[in-house]
């Protein structure tokens, strides 16, 4: 593996930020540290000082993080991290991962239609949604349980204590190795005194109604419990322009508009937690929850974006006769309007799995149970995390609007058992150690039926469906990790460790009988099986220097790893093969340096981080709209480097006034990467490599910016809280954000660029001085910027002439982020 070069000089840009978001810390940490902003640290070990600073914290606004799997102040953690407290999430009603992404510069996240059903990128590194065989480069950890399938983006977030977004490779502390980063969500636990809360609200744009509540407290001297839940239902904020009925081109078959609105959903979740103190040194926590989400399916968020600058949609031309004309109700703009209609009921109800009655939908349900035990001693603290996670989603989608029925249904059913055992030394002395092991066993079923050609009923197989496929895998992961930490001096700490991983995955694909007219193109009886085995060692070294209690400097070297596998979303044509479906492991190597401090009597908190990483064999995927096929493979190299900074400032002399800011500059470039052309790309446009059958098939991606990698992103915010009389208080908050342009397609189509955009959030809250009740008016994305997070080519709408002198690019189905929302909310605490 190549070594990354030293950090280059990068231009630092001034900061913009999010409410209460602390890439390094909250300034309120100062209240918990005795305002010891200067002076050298004492002779205690850094590790013991960190624990005491965290445990002695009494300020409710302070963010304590677990980025190194132990409680410590954000300012003390030598990692690149953005931490968002629960109060901040509540302030703007951020209850979805896409809402959280808007608070974190350089994080681009959104739903997608197939594969993982998620597109999550951090610093320009991520995994697109197309292949269900990929793990995510940016994964989730919820209450200590690793989740890497991507569908966790559908989980509503409620009663959350904090969210930590860790950037760059994460090999050592969170179970499965990741390369791009991870999103760690920690929910609230039981309290040692009774408390309860209830809130409800209404969103005017999406007509959303929601209610959320919790109750917490002791059951006995040694048992505590918490129960939290949320229910919401919305009609959707997007407009559906489809006609009430539309022909399906087969006599007697019609398609119907789903609704006059798009983006609606209904969800509910319930979570229970019980903590038991078996003794002062032995505690056990059991946390379990379930979630149910029903909506119009991922394609309910899709809008048509016409290719090549065209101003009218292309007809669909599947190649067997006269093209199907475009719908007069479709347009070429990202404007909140799109034509969405169902699959004809007779088609859906005739041997079309998971299609139900033809109305587009998605049903997502998940359950998880986590048991966490901790034993404390004067030598080692021992922790055990046992987890079970299951989700099941069925859905029916249509990616081409009402004019042409390019639809598919899916079953995604995933089960995972995991166990982690960790030992952390607590003995005195300059040397500390941490070691343990992690094991997971998972199984994934991913079945797909596709209806992409309108044809009469097949009397032999009794179906209208074009192809049917059963896919899946069984995977096991075993790893061992260790880290030693040496206090070289009372203020200088050196940590070194690594994780050794063993990964195995047995994948399969199997084609089933579909419509006889397509038996030559999509024959039944194809069965592919692949066995993947790999191992990896990912080291990590960190040097931390604390010249004073509230100042930290650090430098770290890291490696990361994501296992390869098999593309279970591969089209099963006669050309399909095991070799064509394989993709290799993805690895990362590089480092970062950081500085964090509290200044001006702890009124100002400031941090800055610089990083540089090299990703080798980045896992990539492409979709061909003419052959309706998906390919997966590995890119050559991707280099990311940049600078991130943030500040929080409590204005002296103006009680209740605070300013905040955060910014991220990211320079990401492909290197040594020859990859697939975008469909319809001509020789003159760069599709001029790897001649096959009279047409070129590849382009050079070297020195080009990867998808979803904005060069700059940042936020700037202000909050002013003041008393109103002796019994009430008023809080005013406003936050502006800006994200520069980025490409949102895997093949870097030049017509698939999200322009730079600015958003504005604001909130007004009035209530009791002791928070017994609060009434809030919340505005999100008040500038109503409709942002594309991902896009795929629409089947049969262009995409011809690739690698020749004359090509036609396809129209795109673009996934659009949340529009403007105005919310009124009332909350009560008891």
C-alpha positions in Angstrom: 0.0 0.0 0.0 1.3 3.4 -0.9 2.1 5.9 1.8 0.4 9.2 1.7 2.6 12.2 1.4 2.8 14.9 4.0 0.0 17.3 4.5 0.1 19.9 1.8 -0.5 23.6 2.5 -4.2 24.3 2.1 -6.1 27.6 2.1 -8.2 28.1 5.2 -11.6 29.7 4.7 -13.5 31.5 7.4 -16.3 29.7 9.2 -20.0 29.4 9.0 -22.0 27.0 11.4 -24.9 25.2 13.0 -26.9 25.7 16.2 -25.1 24.1 19.1 -23.0 22.0 16.7 -19.5 21.6 18.0 -16.9 20.1 15.8 -14.6 20.3 18.8 -16.7 21.2 21.8 -19.4 23.4 23.3 -18.1 26.6 25.0 -20.3 25.7 28.0 -17.6 23.1 28.8 -15.9 25.9 30.5 -18.5 25.9 33.3 -17.6 22.3 34.1 -13.9 22.7 34.2 -13.4 25.4 36.7 -12.3 27.9 34.0 -8.9 26.4 34.0 -8.0 27.8 30.7 -4.4 28.3 31.3 -1.6 26.7 33.2 0.0 23.3 32.8 -1.8 20.1 33.5 -1.1 18.3 36.8 0.9 15.1 37.3 -2.1 12.9 36.9 -2.2 10.7 33.8 -4.0 12.3 30.9 -6.4 9.4 30.8 -7.4 9.9 34.5 -7.7 13.6 34.0 -10.0 13.0 31.0 -12.2 10.7 33.0 -12.4 13.2 35.9 -13.2 16.2 33.6 -16.0 14.2 32.0 -17.5 12.8 35.2 -17.3 16.1 37.1 -19.2 17.9 34.3 -22.4 19.5 35.7 -23.4 21.7 32.8 -26.4 20.3 30.9 -25.3 22.0 27.7 -21.9 20.4 27.7 -21.3 17.6 25.1 -19.5 14.5 26.4 -18.5 12.2 23.6 -17.4 8.6 23.3 -15.4 8.8 20.1 -12.8 6.6 21.8 -15.4 4.5 23.5 -15.0 6.2 26.8 -16.6 9.4 28.2 -14.4 12.5 27.7 -15.0 16.1 26.9 -15.1 16.9 23.3 -12.1 19.2 23.7 -10.0 16.3 25.0 -10.8 13.8 22.2 -7.9 13.6 19.6 -10.3 12.8 16.7 -12.0 14.7 13.9 -15.6 14.8 15.0 -18.7 16.9 14.8 -20.9 16.5 17.8 -24.6 17.6 17.9 -26.4 17.6 21.2 -30.0 16.6 21.7 -31.1 20.1 22.5 -29.9 21.3 19.1 -31.7 18.5 17.4 -34.9 19.4 19.2 -34.5 23.1 18.5 -34.9 22.5 14.7 -37.0 19.3 14.9 -34.2 17.3 13.3 -35.6 13.8 13.4 -34.2 12.3 10.3 -30.6 11.5 9.2 -31.1 13.9 6.3 -32.0 16.7 8.8 -28.9 15.9 10.8 -26.8 16.0 7.6 -27.8 19.7 7.1 -26.0 20.4 10.5 -22.7 18.9 9.5 -20.6 20.6 6.7 -19.3 18.1 4.1 -22.0 15.5 4.9 -24.3 14.8 1.9 -27.0 12.2 2.6 -30.3 11.3 1.1 -32.7 8.4 0.2 -32.3 6.3 -3.0 -34.5 3.7 -4.7 -32.6 0.4 -4.9 -29.7 -1.5 -3.4 -29.0 0.1 0.0 -31.7 2.8 -0.5 -29.3 5.4 0.8 -26.7 7.7 -0.5 -24.3 8.9 2.3 -21.1 10.8 1.6 -18.7 12.4 4.0 -15.7 14.5 2.7 -16.5 13.1 -0.7 -16.2 9.5 0.4 -19.2 7.2 0.4 -21.1 4.4 -1.3 -23.9 5.0 -3.7 -27.1 3.0 -3.4 -27.3 0.9 -6.5 -25.7 -2.4 -5.3 -27.2 -4.2 -2.4 -23.9 -6.1 -2.0 -22.0 -3.0 -0.7 -21.5 -2.1 2.9 -21.5 1.6 3.4 -18.2 3.5 3.5 -20.0 5.8 6.0 -21.8 3.5 8.4 -24.1 3.9 11.5 -23.6 3.0 15.1 -26.7 3.3 17.2 -26.3 2.9 21.0 -23.0 0.9 20.4 -24.5 -1.4 17.7 -22.8 -1.3 14.3 -25.1 -1.0 11.3 -23.6 -0.8 7.8 -26.4 -1.5 5.3 -27.6 2.1 4.7 -31.3 1.6 5.2 -30.8 3.0 8.7 -31.4 6.3 7.0 -35.1 5.5 7.3 -35.1 5.3 11.1 -36.8 8.3 12.8 -34.6 9.7 15.5 -36.2 10.7 18.8 -35.2 11.2 22.4 -31.6 11.4 21.3 -28.8 12.4 23.7 -26.2 13.2 21.0 -25.0 12.5 17.5 -21.3 12.1 16.8 -20.1 12.3 13.2 -16.6 10.8 13.1 -14.7 11.6 10.0 -12.1 9.6 8.1 -11.2 5.9 8.7 -12.5 4.3 11.9 -10.8 1.0 12.5 -10.2 0.8 16.3 -13.2 1.7 18.4 -16.6 0.8 16.8 -16.8 -2.9 15.8 -16.7 -3.2 12.0 -13.9 -1.3 10.2 -15.1 1.7 8.1 -13.2 3.9 5.6 -15.2 7.1 5.2 -16.4 7.7 8.7 -19.4 6.8 10.8 -22.5 8.4 12.4 -22.8 7.4 16.0 -26.2 8.1 17.6 -26.7 7.8 21.4 -30.2 7.8 22.8 -31.1 8.9 26.3 -30.9 6.5 29.1 -32.9 6.2 32.4 -32.5 8.8 35.1 -32.2 8.4 38.8 -35.2 10.7 39.4 -38.6 10.8 37.8 -39.1 12.9 34.7 -41.4 12.9 31.8 -42.0 14.9 28.6 -44.6 15.3 25.9 -44.5 17.4 22.7 -46.6 17.6 19.6 -46.4 19.7 16.5 -47.7 20.5 13.0 -45.7 21.1 9.8 -47.6 23.4 7.5 -45.9 22.5 4.2 -46.0 18.7 4.4 -49.1 18.8 6.6 -47.2 16.7 9.2 -48.7 15.8 12.5 -46.5 14.4 15.2 -46.4 13.6 18.9 -43.4 12.4 20.9 -43.0 11.6 24.6 -40.9 9.9 27.3 -41.1 8.8 30.9 -38.0 8.0 33.0 -37.1 7.2 36.5 -36.2 4.7 39.2 -38.1 1.5 39.8 -36.1 0.7 42.9 -32.8 1.7 44.4 -30.9 -0.4 41.8 -33.2 -0.4 38.8 -34.0 2.5 36.5 -36.1 2.5 33.3 -37.0 4.8 30.4 -39.7 4.5 27.7 -39.8 6.8 24.7 -41.9 6.9 21.6 -42.8 9.0 18.5 -45.6 9.0 16.0 -45.9 11.1 12.9 -48.0 11.3 9.8 -47.6 13.7 6.8 -49.3 14.2 3.5 -46.0 15.3 1.7 -44.6 18.6 0.6 -44.1 17.8 -3.1 -46.8 18.1 -5.8 -47.8 15.2 -8.0 -48.7 16.4 -11.5 -49.8 13.0 -12.9 -53.2 12.7 -14.5 -55.9 10.8 -12.7 -55.6 8.0 -15.3 -53.1 7.3 -18.0 -52.8 4.6 -20.6 -50.5 1.6 -20.1 -50.6 1.0 -23.9 -52.1 -2.5 -23.4 -55.9 -2.6 -24.1 -57.8 -2.4 -20.8 -54.8 -1.4 -18.7 -54.6 2.0 -17.1 -52.3 3.6 -14.6 -53.6 5.9 -11.8 -52.2 8.8 -9.9 -51.2 7.8 -6.4 -52.2 11.1 -4.8 -52.0 14.8 -5.5 -49.0 15.1 -3.1 -45.7 13.3 -2.9 -43.3 12.6 0.0 -46.0 11.7 2.6 -45.3 9.1 5.3 -46.5 7.5 8.5 -44.1 6.3 11.1 -44.0 5.2 14.7 -41.3 4.1 17.0 -41.0 2.9 20.6 -37.8 2.3 22.7 -37.4 1.0 26.1 -34.3 0.9 28.4 -33.7 -0.8 31.7 -30.6 -0.3 33.8 -29.7 -2.6 36.7 -27.0 -2.1 39.3 -26.2 -5.6 40.4 -23.5 -4.1 42.6 -21.5 -0.8 42.7 -19.1 -2.4 40.2 -21.4 -4.3 37.9 -24.1 -2.7 35.8 -26.2 -3.9 33.0 -28.4 -2.1 30.5 -30.9 -3.6 28.1 -32.2 -1.3 25.3 -34.7 -2.4 22.8 -36.8 -0.7 20.2 -38.8 -1.1 17.0 -39.7 1.3 14.2 -42.3 1.1 11.4 -42.3 3.5 8.5 -44.8 3.5 5.6 -44.5 5.9 2.7 -44.8 6.2 -1.1 -41.5 4.5 -1.7 -38.1 6.1 -2.5 -39.2 7.1 -6.0 -41.9 9.3 -4.4 -39.1 11.8 -4.0 -37.9 11.6 -7.6 -38.1 14.4 -10.1 -37.2 14.3 -13.7 -34.1 16.1 -14.9 -33.7 16.1 -18.6 -30.3 15.3 -20.1 -28.0 17.4 -22.1 -29.7 20.7 -21.3 -33.0 19.6 -23.0 -36.1 21.5 -22.0 -38.6 18.7 -22.7 -38.6 15.0 -21.7 -37.4 12.4 -24.2 -39.9 9.6 -25.2 -39.1 6.2 -23.9 -37.7 3.9 -26.5 -37.2 0.3 -25.4 -36.3 -0.8 -28.9 -39.3 -2.7 -30.2 -41.4 -0.3 -32.2 -42.6 3.3 -31.9 -41.2 5.1 -28.9 -43.7 5.9 -26.1 -44.4 9.6 -25.9 -43.4 11.6 -22.8 -46.1 12.6 -20.5 -47.4 16.1 -21.0 -47.5 16.4 -17.2 -43.7 16.0 -16.8 -41.2 18.8 -16.9 -37.4 19.1 -16.8 -37.0 21.1 -13.7 -36.2 20.5 -10.0 -39.2 22.5 -8.8 -41.1 20.2 -6.4 -43.4 18.9 -9.1 -43.3 15.5 -10.8 -45.6 12.9 -12.3 -46.0 9.8 -10.2 -48.5 7.0 -11.0 -48.9 3.4 -10.1 -48.5 0.1 -11.9 -51.8 -1.2 -13.4 -53.6 -3.3 -10.8 -54.0 -6.2 -13.1 -50.2 -6.3 -13.7 -49.4 -5.9 -10.0 -51.8 -8.6 -8.9 -50.6 -11.2 -11.4 -47.5 -13.0 -10.1 -45.7 -9.8 -9.4 -44.1 -10.3 -6.0 -44.4 -7.5 -3.4 -46.3 -5.3 -5.8 -49.6 -5.6 -3.9 -52.3 -3.6 -5.7 -49.9 -1.5 -7.8 -49.9 1.6 -5.7 -46.3 2.7 -5.1 -45.2 2.2 -1.5 -42.5 1.2 0.9 -43.0 -0.6 4.2 -40.0 -0.5 6.5 -39.8 -2.2 9.9 -36.9 -2.7 12.2 -36.2 -4.1 15.6 -33.1 -4.2 17.7 -32.0 -5.3 21.2 -28.8 -4.3 22.8 -27.4 -5.6 26.1 -24.5 -3.7 27.6 -22.7 -4.9 30.7 -19.9 -3.1 32.5 -17.7 -4.3 35.3 -15.5 -1.7 37.0 -12.4 -2.4 39.0 -9.1 -0.9 40.0 -7.3 -2.8 37.2 -9.6 -3.2 34.3 -13.0 -2.0 33.3 -14.7 -4.7 31.2 -17.6 -4.0 28.8 -19.7 -6.4 26.8 -22.1 -5.3 24.0 -24.5 -8.0 22.7 -26.7 -6.9 19.8 -29.4 -8.2 17.6 -30.7 -6.1 14.7 -33.3 -6.9 12.1 -35.0 -4.9 9.3 -37.4 -5.8 6.6 -38.5 -3.6 3.8 -40.8 -4.3 0.8 -41.5 -1.6 -1.8 -42.8 -0.9 -5.2 -41.1 1.8 -7.3 -41.5 3.5 -10.7 -38.5 5.6 -11.9 -39.9 7.0 -15.2 -43.1 8.8 -14.2 -46.5 8.1 -15.7 -45.4 8.0 -19.3 -43.7 4.6 -19.1 -44.0 1.8 -16.6 -40.3 1.2 -15.6 -41.1 -0.3 -12.2 -39.5 -2.7 -9.8 -40.4 -4.3 -6.4 -38.0 -5.4 -3.7 -37.8 -7.4 -0.6 -34.8 -6.5 1.7 -34.6 -8.6 4.8 -31.5 -8.4 7.0 -30.6 -10.0 10.3 -27.5 -9.5 12.4 -26.1 -10.8 15.6 -23.1 -9.1 17.1 -20.9 -9.4 20.2 -18.1 -7.2 21.4 -15.9 -7.7 24.5 -13.6 -4.8 25.6 -11.1 -4.4 28.4 -9.9 -1.0 29.4 -7.1 -0.6 32.0 -7.7 1.7 35.0 -4.6 1.0 37.0 -2.3 3.9 37.9 0.9 4.5 36.0 2.0 6.0 32.7 0.9 3.0 30.5 -2.7 2.1 29.8 -4.0 -0.6 27.5 -7.3 -1.4 25.8 -8.0 -4.6 24.0 -10.9 -6.9 22.9 -12.7 -8.7 20.2 -15.7 -8.3 17.9 -17.9 -10.8 16.1 -20.9 -10.5 13.9 -23.0 -13.0 11.9 -25.5 -11.6 9.4 -27.8 -12.8 6.6 -29.4 -10.7 3.9 -32.2 -11.6 1.5 -32.7 -9.2 -1.5 -35.3 -10.3 -4.0 -36.4 -8.2 -7.0 -39.1 -8.3 -9.6 -39.0 -5.8 -12.5 -41.7 -4.7 -14.9 -40.0 -2.6 -17.6 -41.9 -3.4 -20.8 -45.7 -3.1 -21.2 -46.7 -6.5 -22.8 -49.8 -8.7 -22.7 -50.2 -11.4 -20.1 -47.9 -14.4 -20.6 -50.3 -17.4 -20.5 -47.4 -19.8 -19.8 -45.9 -18.2 -16.7 -49.0 -16.1 -15.8 -47.2 -12.8 -15.4 -46.4 -9.5 -17.0 -43.1 -9.2 -15.2 -39.9 -8.7 -17.3 -37.5 -10.5 -14.9 -37.4 -12.0 -11.4 -34.4 -12.5 -9.2 -33.6 -13.9 -5.8 -30.3 -12.6 -4.3 -28.6 -12.5 -0.9 -25.6 -13.3 1.2 -24.5 -14.7 4.5 -21.5 -12.9 6.1 -19.3 -13.3 9.2 -16.9 -10.8 10.7 -14.3 -11.5 13.4 -11.8 -9.0 14.6 -9.4 -8.4 17.4 -8.2 -5.0 18.5 -5.8 -3.4 20.9 -4.3 -0.1 21.8 -1.6 1.0 24.2 -1.5 4.5 25.6 1.7 5.9 27.1 1.9 9.2 29.1 5.4 10.3 28.0 5.0 13.4 30.2 2.1 14.7 32.2 1.0 16.6 29.1 2.2 14.4 26.2 0.3 11.1 25.3 1.2 8.6 22.7 -1.4 5.9 21.6 -0.8 3.1 19.2 -3.0 0.2 18.2 -4.8 -1.6 15.5 -7.6 -4.0 14.4 -7.0 -7.3 12.7 -10.2 -8.3 10.8 -11.3 -11.6 9.2 -14.2 -11.2 6.7 -16.2 -13.9 4.9 -19.3 -13.6 2.7 -21.1 -16.2 0.7 -23.3 -14.6 -1.9 -25.8 -16.0 -4.4 -28.0 -14.9 -7.3 -30.8 -16.9 -8.9 -33.1 -16.0 -11.8 -36.7 -17.1 -11.8 -39.2 -17.6 -14.6 -40.8 -14.4 -15.8 -42.5 -13.3 -19.0 -41.7 -15.7 -21.9 -41.1 -12.9 -24.3 -37.9 -12.0 -22.4 -36.7 -15.5 -21.8 -33.7 -15.0 -24.2 -32.6 -11.7 -22.5 -33.4 -12.7 -18.9 -33.5 -16.5 -18.9 -34.6 -18.4 -15.8 -32.4 -21.0 -14.1 -29.2 -18.9 -13.9 -27.5 -19.4 -10.6 -24.3 -17.7 -9.4 -22.5 -18.4 -6.2 -19.5 -16.6 -4.8 -17.4 -17.1 -1.7 -15.3 -14.2 -0.5 -12.7 -14.3 2.3 -10.3 -11.6 3.3 -8.3 -10.3 6.2 -6.8 -7.0 7.1 -4.7 -5.2 9.7 -5.5 -1.5 10.2 -3.1 0.3 12.5 -3.6 3.7 14.2 -1.1 6.0 16.0 -2.0 9.2 17.8 0.1 11.8 19.6 -1.7 14.2 21.8 -0.2 17.2 23.6 -2.1 19.2 26.3 -0.1 22.2 27.4 -3.1 23.2 29.6 -6.4 21.7 30.7 -8.4 23.4 28.0 -6.0 23.2 25.0 -5.3 20.1 22.9 -3.0 19.5 20.0 -2.9 16.1 18.2 -1.6 14.3 15.2 -2.7 10.9 14.1 -2.0 8.3 11.4 -4.8 5.9 10.4 -5.7 3.1 8.1 -9.2 1.8 7.3 -10.7 -1.2 5.5 -14.0 -2.2 4.0 -14.5 -5.8 2.8 -15.2 -6.6 -0.8 -17.7 -9.1 -2.0 -20.2 -9.8 -4.8 -22.6 -7.6 -6.6 -26.0 -9.2 -5.9 -27.7 -6.5 -7.9 -26.1 -7.8 -11.2 -28.6 -8.3 -14.0 -28.8 -12.1 -14.8 -28.4 -12.1 -18.5 -26.6 -14.9 -20.4 -23.4 -12.7 -20.1 -23.6 -12.6 -16.3 -20.8 -14.4 -14.4 -19.3 -14.8 -11.0 -16.2 -13.0 -12.1 -18.2 -10.0 -13.4 -19.9 -9.6 -10.1 -16.9 -9.6 -7.8 -15.4 -6.4 -6.3 -12.4 -6.1 -4.1 -11.8 -4.5 -0.7 -11.6 -0.8 -0.2 -8.8 0.7 2.0 -7.8 4.1 3.3 -4.5 5.5 4.7 -3.5 8.9 5.9 -3.6 11.2 8.8 -4.8 14.4 10.4 -3.6 17.1 12.8 -5.8 19.2 15.1 -5.8 22.0 17.5 -8.5 22.9 20.1 -8.7 25.5 22.8 -10.8 27.7 25.0 -9.9 31.4 25.0 -10.9 34.7 26.6 -11.9 33.3 30.0 -13.6 30.4 28.2 -15.9 32.6 26.2 -14.5 31.4 22.9 -14.0 27.8 21.9 -12.0 27.2 18.7 -10.8 24.2 16.8 -9.1 23.5 13.5 -8.3 20.2 11.8 -6.3 19.4 8.7 -6.4 16.0 7.0 -5.1 14.0 4.0 -6.2 10.5 3.1 -5.6 8.2 0.2 -8.3 5.7 -0.7 -7.2 2.7 -2.8 -9.6 0.4 -4.7 -12.6 2.6 -3.8 -15.8 0.6 -4.4 -17.9 2.1 -7.3 -21.0 1.2 -9.3 -22.7 2.3 -12.5 -26.2 1.8 -14.1 -26.9 1.4 -17.8 -30.4 2.5 -18.7 -30.5 0.7 -22.0 -29.6 -2.7 -20.8 -31.1 -2.0 -17.3 -27.9 -3.5 -15.8 -25.7 -2.5 -12.9 -22.0 -3.0 -12.6 -19.8 -2.8 -9.6 -16.0 -2.6 -9.3 -13.1 -0.7 -7.8 -11.6 2.7 -8.7 -7.9 3.3 -8.7 -7.3 5.9 -6.0 -9.1 8.7 -4.4 -7.2 11.4 -2.5 -9.0 13.7 -0.1 -7.4 16.6 1.8 -8.7 19.6 3.5 -9.2 21.8 6.5 -12.1 22.0 8.9 -12.7 24.6 11.6 -15.3 25.7 14.0 -16.0 28.2 16.8 -18.5 28.9 19.5 -18.5 32.3 21.2 -20.5 33.6 24.2 -20.5 37.3 23.8 -19.2 38.9 27.1 -21.5 41.5 28.6 -24.5 40.2 26.7 -26.0 37.3 28.7 -27.7 34.8 26.5 -26.1 35.9 23.3 -23.9 33.3 21.5 -22.4 33.0 18.0 -21.2 29.8 16.3 -19.6 28.9 13.1 -18.1 25.9 11.2 -16.6 25.4 7.8 -15.1 22.6 5.8 -12.8 22.9 2.8 -12.3 19.6 1.0 -10.1 18.9 -2.0 -10.9 15.5 -3.4 -9.5 14.0 -6.6 -9.5 10.6 -8.3 -6.0 9.3 -9.3 -5.0 6.5 -11.6 -8.6 5.6 -12.3 -9.9 4.4 -15.7 -13.7 3.8 -15.4 -16.9 3.4 -17.2 -18.2 6.1 -19.5 -21.6 7.7 -18.7 -24.1 6.4 -21.1 -24.4 8.6 -24.2 -20.9 10.0 -23.7 -19.2 10.6 -27.0 -15.5 10.3 -28.0 -15.2 14.1 -28.1 -16.6 14.2 -24.5 -13.9 11.9 -23.2 -15.2 8.4 -23.8 -12.1 7.3 -25.8 -10.6 4.4 -24.0 -11.0 0.6 -24.1 -12.4 -0.1 -27.6 -14.9 -3.0 -27.5 -17.1 -4.0 -30.5 -16.5 -0.7 -32.4 -17.3 1.6 -29.5 -15.2 2.9 -26.6 -16.3 2.0 -23.1 -14.1 3.8 -20.6 -13.0 7.3 -19.6 -10.2 8.7 -17.5 -11.3 10.0 -14.1 -7.9 11.0 -12.9 -7.7 14.5 -11.4 -11.4 14.9 -11.4 -13.5 15.6 -8.3 -15.6 12.5 -7.2 -19.4 12.8 -6.8 -21.0 14.5 -3.8 -17.8 16.2 -2.8 -18.5 19.9 -2.4 -15.3 21.9 -2.1 -16.7 24.2 0.6 -19.5 23.9 3.1 -20.2 25.9 6.2 -22.8 27.3 8.6 -23.1 30.5 10.7 -25.5 30.9 13.6 -26.7 33.0 16.5 -28.9 32.4 19.5 -30.2 35.0 21.9 -32.0 33.9 25.1 -33.5 36.4 27.5 -35.9 36.4 30.5 -39.3 37.8 30.0 -40.4 39.0 33.4 -39.6 36.6 36.3 -41.5 33.6 35.0 -40.8 33.3 31.3 -38.0 33.2 28.7 -37.7 33.8 25.0 -35.1 32.2 22.7 -34.4 33.4 19.2 -32.1 31.3 16.9 -31.0 31.7 13.3 -28.6 29.7 11.2 -27.4 30.1 7.6 -25.6 27.5 5.6 -23.8 27.4 2.3 -22.7 24.4 0.2 -20.7 24.7 -3.0 -21.5 22.8 -6.2 -21.0 19.1 -6.6 -21.8 16.4 -9.1 -24.5 13.9 -8.0 -23.9 11.0 -10.5 -21.4 8.2 -10.2 -20.1 8.6 -13.8 -19.7 12.4 -13.4 -22.1 13.5 -16.1 -21.4 17.1 -16.8 -25.1 17.9 -16.8 -25.6 16.5 -13.4 -24.3 19.3 -11.2 -26.0 20.6 -8.1 -25.2 24.3 -8.0 -24.0 25.9 -4.9 -26.9 26.8 -2.5 -27.7 28.6 0.7 -30.2 27.6 3.3 -31.7 29.5 6.3 -33.1 27.9 9.5 -34.7 29.9 12.3 -36.7 29.3 15.5 -38.6 31.2 18.1 -39.3 29.6 21.5 -41.3 31.1 24.3 -42.0 29.3 27.6 -41.7 28.8 31.3 -38.4 29.8 32.9 -38.0 26.3 34.2 -38.9 24.6 30.8 -42.2 23.2 32.2 -43.8 24.3 28.9 -42.5 25.8 25.7 -44.2 26.9 22.5 -42.0 27.1 19.4 -42.2 28.3 15.9 -39.6 26.5 13.7 -38.5 27.2 10.1 -36.3 24.9 8.2 -34.8 25.6 4.8 -36.7 28.9 4.7 -35.0 29.7 1.3 -36.8 26.6 0.0 -33.7 25.3 -1.9 -34.5 22.0 -3.6 -31.3 20.1 -3.5 -30.5 16.9 -5.5 -28.6 14.3 -3.4 -28.4 11.5 -6.0 -29.6 10.6 -9.5 -29.7 7.7 -11.9 -30.4 7.5 -15.6 -34.0 6.8 -16.6 -34.4 3.6 -18.5 -34.8 3.9 -22.3 -34.8 7.8 -22.4 -31.6 8.2 -24.3 -28.3 6.6 -23.2 -27.4 5.6 -26.8 -24.3 6.0 -28.9 -21.8 5.6 -26.0 -18.2 5.7 -27.1 -19.1 6.8 -30.6 -19.1 10.2 -32.4 -22.9 10.7 -31.8 -24.4 10.0 -28.5 -27.6 10.9 -26.6 -27.6 11.1 -22.8 -30.5 9.9 -20.9 -32.9 11.8 -18.7 -32.3 11.4 -15.0 -34.5 10.5 -12.0 -33.2 12.9 -9.3 -33.7 12.4 -5.6 -34.6 15.7 -4.0 -33.9 16.7 -0.4 -36.4 18.2 2.0 -38.1 21.5 0.9 -39.1 24.4 3.2 -41.0 23.5 6.3 -42.7 25.7 9.0 -43.5 24.0 12.2 -45.4 25.0 15.3 -44.7 22.9 18.4 -45.8 22.7 22.0 -43.8 20.8 24.6 -44.2 20.0 28.3 -41.9 18.5 30.9 -42.9 17.1 34.2 
